[in-house]
Amino acid sequence: MSTKPRVLIEDWLPVAELGIESRRERGAASALPPLSFLHIWWARRPLVASAAVALAGVLPAWSEELATAFPDAAELQDEAAYRRWLLHLIGIWGDPIVARRMYDVAVATGQRIPNPYTYKQAFRNAIPRTDIDLLHAVLIHTWGELPVIADPTAGGGSIPWAASRLGLPVVANDLNGVAASVLKAGVEIPATRGLDLLPELKKWGGILVKRVEERLKEYFPSGKAETVATYLYANAIPCPRTGRLVPLLPDKWLRKTAGKEAAVWMHTEYDGIELTEPIFDVAFGKDVDKTDASTGTTARGKAISPYDNLVIDGDYIKQAAQAGQMKQVLYAVAIRKPSGERTFRAPNQPDLDAIAAAEAKYAEFKDLWLATGILPSEAIPDLIPKHEIRPYGFTYWTDMFTRRQALVQGVFVEEFASLESEVCEALGEDATDVLFQLALMQGKALNWNSRLSSWDVSRQKMRSVFDRHDFSFKWTFAEFEGAHALFSWCLNQLTDAYGGIARLLDETGFSPADVSDRLPRQVTVLQGSGANLALSDGAVTHVCMDPPYYDNVMYAELADYFYVWEKRTLGRLVPNYFHDDLTDKDNEAVANIARFLTMGKRRQELADLDYETKMTSIFAECRRVLASDGVLSVMFTHKKANAWDTLGMGLLQAGFTIETSWPVNTETEVGLNIRALNSAQSTIMLVCRKREDRDGNAKIYLDDIEQDVRRAARDAAMRFQHDGIEGVDLLLSTYGPTLSVISQSWPVYSSTPDEEGRDKLLRPEEALALAREEIVDLRRARLVGKAAKVDILTDFVLLAWDTFAAREFPFDTARLLALAVGGLEVDALERAKVVSKSAGKVTLLAPSERVRRGGDSNAPGVRPEAASFDSVIDAVDTTLYIAENDGMPAAKRFLDKHGYPTDTGFISALQGLVNAMPRTKVKGEWVVPEAGRLDTLCTLYFPDVTLPEATDVATLVEDKPDVLF
């Protein structure tokens, strides 16, 4: 047996199938895996992709020797059967490529067809015991024992859960105490206790909910013919001129459903008396004044006083909030009638009295609760700019809640603490697992009941605090009915999620011959730095990780919201997870500029260096715990080159070679087709091995391997282009092969010395720039039908549309594309009126925005009177501008005047543009107007230009995801 088995992922990964199934897994929010509903964690990887990478990283590549060793296993007798078996093991029990093709054809032709996916989502399929036994036999044959899979930055637990489900030994670690708790609750406990725990969860959860309800019911009254579901509030500040209270309402809509409209009407006077605080009525149906309902009192950070109709400056709003003058005004109540009808009513006196009583009770308890640790006393620390919420008066974490909401949370903490001894007495050593799961109810309540939760008018339901991955101040917010509804709902969510997780585990490897023979699972959860794992040298066969993505998500900043409360519940059970006041940001591997705010312009540079240093330390630790013949797989996605540069440098410096890489499109189809997002949609799977010492002492420079880098990038792009990878993702798909080339020869030195003339180590970005140049050449040839350049400005426009499929895209990626096209800077493109830039974004200008007049008449741009043009894109945009304003006949006269109908460069540019621009319509209207005018222009005057099919996405928008998934 080889001392270093070649694993399957080094030869093959079903990227197309995984892409489709990953998007299908996320296609309907109500049908997500149950792990997603247990407790929020940000940026979880799809389970199907996690299972595939974890398993393919330990399964051997197919060989004749393997087939001979298992002569009775049909799954192992040839390579095709072996690959089908991997798909079966990860739950893909149909043909997603055929199903997706059928769906696409139906959408394109406007047909309605039965769901082409005739099999369940991959995570729902329980793998039979016979397959598990064969899998284990193959793995023991390959490694001598079942291989250990470790994830040092396990986060929400997708990788360890998927591996544990197949009965593989798992180690899951995370620095963050909240994440470690999620790992224990979502992976370890259900893996060992299964469904046996569920009856006790329901029993003791019911007791806990009942006690909380008894203490809170007087503060949440409902009328005789109604059940209150949700309270709707507006934050409010005093008018700077009148002193009267101004509710900060973006609009006054409660429901927009045709025939069932509902909106509030705000009264600032009553019986001719001016009110110091508005009162509200609710109007329905034809009584709704749609103009008034669409008119609010706040927009773009400012407000309008309803008392004098003058503007209230945004700075004043923040100053008032910080001075404690921001109040919360109840403006509507969502109720359910005995008939089941959901409707709204205006606040009444019992509502207001109950709020006042709750506030009084909270004031009575507050000091005691702070002293005894029931309430968090921690202040909100410095946050990155997009998270910064303190200007709106949020100083302490308890400020995220109204006093009644804080009372609700405090009562839960008290009752949980009181219940602990009873559960321990009744269940003994089993008590901790039950209590651990029950404590997660608090996380659900925190996420759905604070001043940052809100009312979704379109879906007629509440939004959670973290419907986005940030802290977003809400002008208006929603409060869950806290006595009868909130924790009973949280318990149902908990038991459904835990039951779903445990059922999927129990059913996988189920033995019909012996129902008591549950598949044994070994899960170890660690809490600590990924750079210091409590594992022995060489203990792990496969380190499979999904590390923090540079600056995508500031996990510790967001997790503080839960940490400060959960240390008072979960922290009673695992105090070592919650030993600090707040989460550990100093050791978190993210590019967090908030840690360097005092460093001025260098803060981003220092954040990048900090991220690189920490990732290098984590990778070095991975190398220590990894067996000599082991595999490291890294899932990573980010559109910024800096992120790849720092990650690549970390891997190289830690002593790894990148053997291969695979791009898997993991994002939802809505995100791709409807919103025209231009960010990275693919997760790149990097497959690494421990680097062996290189023979010889000769230094290797980038010049020495440049052609290898270019060849690897071009080969990868052509291969992955064939698999349907496009745009930014096609650029990213070449990064792995590029890093692979330099990792095989590391250390590699830059061709440019440092300031003192000495050799310096190559930064991966230098090699990635070569890869981008190759992709630019390849895509240009595809667009215009030949490899020759048109001109630099035209090339940029062609490739920007081709890469981003959107008018607006990130500045960083635009800069890299401009350099790859021809050494351009974004500033030069802006001077040429090709783009505009603002706030980290770059926007391609429409022809009407590129018009030059007066003194600029000779500069690049749209010039109807020009005698000639230096760039073809200027001639094309001028033609489109004339067509838009004066009609196609006038555009034809312009074309004839300049001889463009027979100009091969002009025709090539037209062909490239119609290939590159999104040819998409919504209900007959072109999303990109220039694409429509180009379509008409080419149809009328350029018959040799081949027009791709246009797509009307209205059917995609109107289809409900549940129909498909």
SULGIFEN-V368106 format. One record per backbone hydrogen bond with DSSP energy under -0.5 kcal/mol. NH is the residue of the N-H (numbers start at 1). CO is the residue of the C=O. Records with the same first field share a line. If there is no record, write none. Layout:
NH = CO, CO
//
This chain:
8 = 59
9 = 56
10 = 7
11 = 8
12 = 8
15 = 13
18 = 14
19 = 15
20 = 16
21 = 17
22 = 18
23 = 19
24 = 20
25 = 21
26 = 22
27 = 24
31 = 28
32 = 29
36 = 33
37 = 34
38 = 34, 35
39 = 35
44 = 41
50 = 46
51 = 47
52 = 48
53 = 49
54 = 50
55 = 51
56 = 52
57 = 53
58 = 55
59 = 55
61 = 6
67 = 63
68 = 64
69 = 65
70 = 66
71 = 68
73 = 70
74 = 72
76 = 73
77 = 74
82 = 78
83 = 79
84 = 80
85 = 81
86 = 82
87 = 83
88 = 84
89 = 85
90 = 86
91 = 88
92 = 87
93 = 91
96 = 94
99 = 95
100 = 96
101 = 97
102 = 98
103 = 99
104 = 100
105 = 101
106 = 102
107 = 103
108 = 104
109 = 105
110 = 106, 107
111 = 106
113 = 111
118 = 116
124 = 121
125 = 122
126 = 124
127 = 125
129 = 510
132 = 128
133 = 129
134 = 130
135 = 131
136 = 132
137 = 133
138 = 134
139 = 135
140 = 136
141 = 137
142 = 138
143 = 139
144 = 140
149 = 169
150 = 542
151 = 171
154 = 151, 173
157 = 154
161 = 157
162 = 158
163 = 159
164 = 160
165 = 161
166 = 162, 163
167 = 164
168 = 163
170 = 522
171 = 149
172 = 524
173 = 151
174 = 526
180 = 176
181 = 177
182 = 178
183 = 179
184 = 180
185 = 181
186 = 182
187 = 183
188 = 183
189 = 184
191 = 187
192 = 188
193 = 189
194 = 189, 190
196 = 193
197 = 194
198 = 195
199 = 195
201 = 197
202 = 198
203 = 199
204 = 200
205 = 201
206 = 202
207 = 203
208 = 204
209 = 205
210 = 206
211 = 207
212 = 208
213 = 209
214 = 210
215 = 211
216 = 212
217 = 213
219 = 216
220 = 217
226 = 223
227 = 336
229 = 334
230 = 334
231 = 479
232 = 332
233 = 231, 477
234 = 329
235 = 475
236 = 327
237 = 246
239 = 244
243 = 239
245 = 276
246 = 237
247 = 245
248 = 235
249 = 247
250 = 248
252 = 293
253 = 293
254 = 262
255 = 262
260 = 257
262 = 255
263 = 283
264 = 252
265 = 281
267 = 265, 279
270 = 273
273 = 270
274 = 272
275 = 268
279 = 267
281 = 265
283 = 263
285 = 261
287 = 284
288 = 285
290 = 288
293 = 289
294 = 290
295 = 292
296 = 250, 294
297 = 249
298 = 249
299 = 302
302 = 299
303 = 312
304 = 297
305 = 310
309 = 305
312 = 303
313 = 311
317 = 313
318 = 314
319 = 315
320 = 316
321 = 317
322 = 318
323 = 319
324 = 321
325 = 320
326 = 320
327 = 236, 325
329 = 234
330 = 328
331 = 232
332 = 232
333 = 345
334 = 230
335 = 343
336 = 227
337 = 341
340 = 337
343 = 335
345 = 333
352 = 348
353 = 349
354 = 350
355 = 351
356 = 352
357 = 353
358 = 354
359 = 355
360 = 356
361 = 357
362 = 358
363 = 359
364 = 360
365 = 361
366 = 362
367 = 363
369 = 365
370 = 366
371 = 367
372 = 368
373 = 369, 370
374 = 369
375 = 369
380 = 395
387 = 384
388 = 384, 385
392 = 389
393 = 390
394 = 389
395 = 393
397 = 378
399 = 396
400 = 397
401 = 398
406 = 402
407 = 403
408 = 404
409 = 405
410 = 406
411 = 407
412 = 408
413 = 409
414 = 410
415 = 411
416 = 412
417 = 413
418 = 414
419 = 415
420 = 416
421 = 417
422 = 418
423 = 419
424 = 420
425 = 421
426 = 422
427 = 423
428 = 424
430 = 427
431 = 428
434 = 430
435 = 431
436 = 432
437 = 433
438 = 434
439 = 435
440 = 436, 437
441 = 438
442 = 439
443 = 439
444 = 440
445 = 441
446 = 442
447 = 443
448 = 444
449 = 445
451 = 400
453 = 450
454 = 463
456 = 454, 461
457 = 455
460 = 456
461 = 456
463 = 454
465 = 447
467 = 464
470 = 468
472 = 470
473 = 471
475 = 473
477 = 233
478 = 453
479 = 231
481 = 229
482 = 480
486 = 481
489 = 485
490 = 486
491 = 487
492 = 488
493 = 489
494 = 490
495 = 491
496 = 492
497 = 493
498 = 494
499 = 495
500 = 496
501 = 497
502 = 498
503 = 499
504 = 500
505 = 501
506 = 502
507 = 503
508 = 504
509 = 127, 507
510 = 507
512 = 510
514 = 511
517 = 514
518 = 516
523 = 521
524 = 170
526 = 172, 524
528 = 174, 526
532 = 529
535 = 533
538 = 624
539 = 536
540 = 625
541 = 148
542 = 148
543 = 631
544 = 150, 542
545 = 543, 633
550 = 548
551 = 549
552 = 549
555 = 553
558 = 554
559 = 555
560 = 556
561 = 558
562 = 559
563 = 559
564 = 560
565 = 562
566 = 562
567 = 563
568 = 565
569 = 566
570 = 566
571 = 566
572 = 569
573 = 569, 570
574 = 570
577 = 574
578 = 574, 575
579 = 576
585 = 583
588 = 585
590 = 588
591 = 550
592 = 590
593 = 591
595 = 592
596 = 593
597 = 594
599 = 596
600 = 597
602 = 599
603 = 600
606 = 602
607 = 603
608 = 604
609 = 605
610 = 606
611 = 607
612 = 608
613 = 609
614 = 610
615 = 611
616 = 612
617 = 613
618 = 614
619 = 615
620 = 616
621 = 617
622 = 618
623 = 619
624 = 620
625 = 621
626 = 622
627 = 540
630 = 627
631 = 541
632 = 688
633 = 543
634 = 686
635 = 545
636 = 634, 684
644 = 640
645 = 641
646 = 642
647 = 643
648 = 644
649 = 645
650 = 646
651 = 647
652 = 648
653 = 649
654 = 650
655 = 651, 652
656 = 651
657 = 689
659 = 657, 687
660 = 687
662 = 685
664 = 662, 683
665 = 663
666 = 664, 681
667 = 681
672 = 668
673 = 669
674 = 670
675 = 670
677 = 671
683 = 664
684 = 636, 682
685 = 662, 683
686 = 634, 684
687 = 660
688 = 632, 686
689 = 657
691 = 655
700 = 747
702 = 749
704 = 701
705 = 701, 702
706 = 702
709 = 705
710 = 706
711 = 707
712 = 708
713 = 709
714 = 710
715 = 711
716 = 712
717 = 713
718 = 714
719 = 715
720 = 716
721 = 717
722 = 718
723 = 719
724 = 721
725 = 720
728 = 803
729 = 726
730 = 726, 727
731 = 727
732 = 728
733 = 729
734 = 730, 731
735 = 732
736 = 732
737 = 733
738 = 734
739 = 735
740 = 736
741 = 737
742 = 738
743 = 739
744 = 740
745 = 741, 742
746 = 743
749 = 700
750 = 760
753 = 751
754 = 758
757 = 754
762 = 748
766 = 763
767 = 763, 764
768 = 764
769 = 765
770 = 766
771 = 767
772 = 768
773 = 769
774 = 770
775 = 771
776 = 772
777 = 773
778 = 774
779 = 775
780 = 776
781 = 777
782 = 778
783 = 779
784 = 780
785 = 781
795 = 791
796 = 792
797 = 793
798 = 794
799 = 795
800 = 796
801 = 797
802 = 798
803 = 799
804 = 800
805 = 800, 801
809 = 842
811 = 840
814 = 810
815 = 811
816 = 812
817 = 813
818 = 814
819 = 815
820 = 816
821 = 817
822 = 818
823 = 819
824 = 818
829 = 825
830 = 826
831 = 827
832 = 828
833 = 830
834 = 829
835 = 829
836 = 843
838 = 841
841 = 838
842 = 809
843 = 836
844 = 807
845 = 834
849 = 846
850 = 846, 847
852 = 862
856 = 853
857 = 854
859 = 856
862 = 850
863 = 861
866 = 863
874 = 871
875 = 871
876 = 872
877 = 873
878 = 874
879 = 875
880 = 876
881 = 877
882 = 878
883 = 879
884 = 880
885 = 881
886 = 882
887 = 882, 883
891 = 887
892 = 888
893 = 889
894 = 890
895 = 891
896 = 892
897 = 893
898 = 894
899 = 895, 896
900 = 895
902 = 899
903 = 900
904 = 902
907 = 903
908 = 904
909 = 905
910 = 906
911 = 907
912 = 908
913 = 909
914 = 910
915 = 911
916 = 912
917 = 913
920 = 918
921 = 951
922 = 925
923 = 921
925 = 922
927 = 920
929 = 927
931 = 928
932 = 928
933 = 929
934 = 930
935 = 931
936 = 932
937 = 933
938 = 934
939 = 935
940 = 936
941 = 937
942 = 938
945 = 942
946 = 944
947 = 945
948 = 946
951 = 919
953 = 921, 951
955 = 952
957 = 953
958 = 954
959 = 955
963 = 960
964 = 960, 961
965 = 961
//
